[in-house]
Amino acid sequence: MRFENWGLIDYQQALDRQMKLVDLVASRQADETVILCQHPPVVTLGKSSDESDLQGWQGATVEISRGGRATYHGPSQIVVYPILNLDRSDRRCLKPRDLHGLLRCYEQMVIDAFCDLVPDLRAGLGEKSDADLSMTGVWMGQSKLASIGIAVRRWVSYHGIAVNLTKDPLAFSGIKACGFGPDKMTSLQALSRPVDYFEAAYRLQQAARQAFY
């Protein structure tokens, strides 16, 4: 497995690069890759999005193939795109082709990365039902810290995880993110302290090494 840090990158450009990696990993021409990056402000519309998800958003939108509804990406976040071969049978936390297990694995990775800053992120993970897709992500009580949406092509994963690092009054305004209003969203800054992109990238990379091996 290798890691690539793309920094601040246009969403469509990042998606195009993801798809190239998906094909390379599927054909065994590249190692599994975990991408870390940020995006300029954009709203992505998943396969379950509907017109009510956009409530005054005036910025860029991109329709994409991941599950879930609308969500926001911007420079107040870090985004993780794991490009993983889901046929592998040698992972400790994930069975082959187990998409619900993949969601739970992503959640645990985020929790492991930041639980020293927000210990109560661990609470409630084991109580979550695989059928309760509205609660996918990482939560602190009734507030959502990280959003997760996945897609699979040739049994290789793409799309991934967005973690809110800092308070941004414009983030999530004008949309129903994952079907929820902007008041549902929180950040590491609100829960503990500001975490910059580079610290978050380091923490998530270390957690990914544990989660995906």
Secondary structure as the mmCIF struct_conf table of DSSP 4:
data_model
#
loop_
_struct_conf.conf_type_id
_struct_conf.id
_struct_conf.beg_label_comp_id
_struct_conf.beg_label_asym_id
_struct_conf.beg_label_seq_id
_struct_conf.end_label_comp_id
_struct_conf.end_label_asym_id
_struct_conf.end_label_seq_id
STRN STRN1 ARG A 2 LEU A 8
HELX_RH_AL_P HELX_RH_AL_P1 TYR A 11 ALA A 26
TURN_TY1_P TURN_TY1_P1 SER A 27 ARG A 28
BEND BEND1 GLN A 29 ALA A 30
STRN STRN2 THR A 33 GLN A 38
BEND BEND2 PRO A 40 PRO A 41
STRN STRN3 VAL A 42 LEU A 45
TURN_TY1_P TURN_TY1_P2 LYS A 47 SER A 48
HELX_RH_3T_P HELX_RH_3T_P1 GLU A 51 ASP A 53
STRN STRN4 LEU A 54 LEU A 54
BEND BEND3 GLN A 55 GLY A 56
BEND BEND4 GLY A 59 GLY A 59
STRN STRN5 THR A 61 GLU A 63
BEND BEND5 SER A 65 GLY A 68
STRN STRN6 ALA A 70 HIS A 73
TURN_TY1_P TURN_TY1_P3 PRO A 75 SER A 76
STRN STRN7 GLN A 77 ILE A 83
STRN STRN8 ASN A 85 ASN A 85
TURN_TY1_P TURN_TY1_P4 LEU A 86 ASP A 87
BEND BEND6 ARG A 92 CYS A 93
TURN_TY1_P TURN_TY1_P5 PRO A 96 ARG A 97
HELX_RH_AL_P HELX_RH_AL_P2 LEU A 99 PHE A 114
TURN_TY1_P TURN_TY1_P6 CYS A 115 LEU A 117
BEND BEND7 VAL A 118 VAL A 118
HELX_RH_3T_P HELX_RH_3T_P2 PRO A 119 ARG A 122
TURN_TY1_P TURN_TY1_P7 ALA A 123 GLY A 124
HELX_RH_3T_P HELX_RH_3T_P3 LEU A 125 GLU A 127
TURN_TY1_P TURN_TY1_P8 ASP A 130 ALA A 131
HELX_RH_3T_P HELX_RH_3T_P4 LEU A 133 MET A 135
BEND BEND8 GLY A 137 GLY A 137
STRN STRN9 VAL A 138 MET A 140
TURN_TY1_P TURN_TY1_P9 GLY A 141 GLN A 142
STRN STRN10 SER A 143 ARG A 153
TURN_TY1_P TURN_TY1_P10 ARG A 154 TRP A 155
STRN STRN11 VAL A 156 ASN A 164
BEND BEND9 THR A 166 THR A 166
TURN_TY1_P TURN_TY1_P11 PRO A 169 GLY A 174
STRN STRN12 ILE A 175 ILE A 175
STRN STRN13 ALA A 177 ALA A 177
TURN_TY1_P TURN_TY1_P12 CYS A 178 GLY A 179
STRN STRN14 PHE A 180 PHE A 180
HELX_RH_3T_P HELX_RH_3T_P5 PRO A 182 LYS A 184
STRN STRN15 MET A 185 MET A 185
HELX_RH_AL_P HELX_RH_AL_P3 LEU A 188 LEU A 191
TURN_TY1_P TURN_TY1_P13 SER A 192 SER A 192
HELX_RH_AL_P HELX_RH_AL_P4 TYR A 197 PHE A 212
#
